[in-house]
Amino acid sequence: MTTYRQLTIWDVLDELSESPATSSLVPMWECLDAELENLPLEAQLSTAALAFSQIADILKSRAEVLLQDTRDLNSPKGPIVRTGHGNKSMSDYACGCV
């Protein structure tokens, strides 16, 4: 028989930290609400503080990725291609300057 367990806010935050920058945050907020609902006030505040700290880190990471993508798209050299040998613009490949 298969058993299922409810994801905790910590499980959701772990998954969210590895998901694409454009993925929805709605499940995380719903899970946080459910997690806090039955806790005493002090535990709610403590849990929320830890969760908000992790959420801020995730949002900062996402913002950095989105800003870098925007910079790359608007680069005068053209779109940036990420390689294992550093970032190269498409113009570097087109002229054989790799």
C-alpha positions in Angstrom: 0.0 0.0 0.0 1.3 3.4 -0.9 1.4 6.0 1.8 1.5 9.7 1.1 2.7 12.5 3.3 1.7 16.1 3.2 4.5 18.4 2.0 5.7 20.9 4.6 6.5 24.5 3.9 10.2 23.4 4.0 9.6 20.8 1.3 7.9 23.4 -0.9 10.6 26.0 -0.3 13.3 23.4 -1.2 11.5 22.6 -4.5 10.8 26.3 -5.2 14.5 27.2 -4.8 15.3 24.8 -7.6 12.4 25.7 -9.9 12.5 28.1 -12.8 12.4 31.8 -11.9 9.0 32.2 -13.5 7.2 29.4 -11.6 4.2 30.3 -9.5 4.6 31.2 -5.8 0.9 30.5 -5.0 1.4 26.9 -3.7 4.1 28.2 -1.4 1.8 30.8 0.2 -1.0 28.3 0.5 1.3 25.8 2.2 2.7 28.5 4.6 -0.9 29.4 5.5 -1.7 25.8 6.2 1.5 25.2 8.2 0.9 28.2 10.4 -2.8 27.6 11.0 -2.6 25.2 13.9 0.5 26.5 15.6 0.5 28.6 18.8 1.2 32.3 18.2 4.9 32.1 19.2 5.5 29.1 16.9 3.6 30.9 14.1 5.9 33.9 14.4 9.1 31.8 14.6 8.1 29.6 11.6 6.9 32.6 9.5 10.2 34.4 10.2 12.3 31.4 9.0 10.0 30.9 6.0 10.2 34.6 5.1 14.0 34.5 5.3 14.1 31.6 2.8 11.5 33.2 0.6 13.5 36.4 0.5 16.6 34.4 -0.6 14.6 32.6 -3.3 13.2 35.9 -4.6 16.6 37.5 -4.6 18.0 34.5 -6.6 15.1 34.8 -9.1 15.6 38.5 -9.5 19.3 38.0 -10.2 18.5 35.4 -12.9 15.8 37.6 -14.5 18.0 40.7 -14.5 20.9 38.8 -16.0 18.6 37.4 -18.7 17.5 40.9 -19.5 21.1 42.2 -19.6 22.0 39.3 -21.9 19.1 39.9 -24.2 20.0 43.6 -24.5 23.7 43.0 -24.9 25.2 45.0 -27.8 27.0 41.8 -28.8 23.8 39.9 -29.1 22.4 37.1 -26.9 24.8 35.6 -24.4 25.4 31.8 -24.6 26.5 30.3 -21.3 29.2 27.7 -21.7 31.6 25.8 -19.5 34.3 28.2 -20.6 32.6 31.5 -19.6 30.0 33.5 -21.3 30.2 34.0 -25.1 28.1 36.2 -27.2 26.6 34.9 -30.4 28.9 37.4 -32.3 31.9 35.6 -30.8 30.8 32.3 -32.4 29.7 33.9 -35.7 33.2 35.4 -36.3 35.1 32.3 -35.1 36.7 34.2 -32.2 36.1 31.4 -29.6 
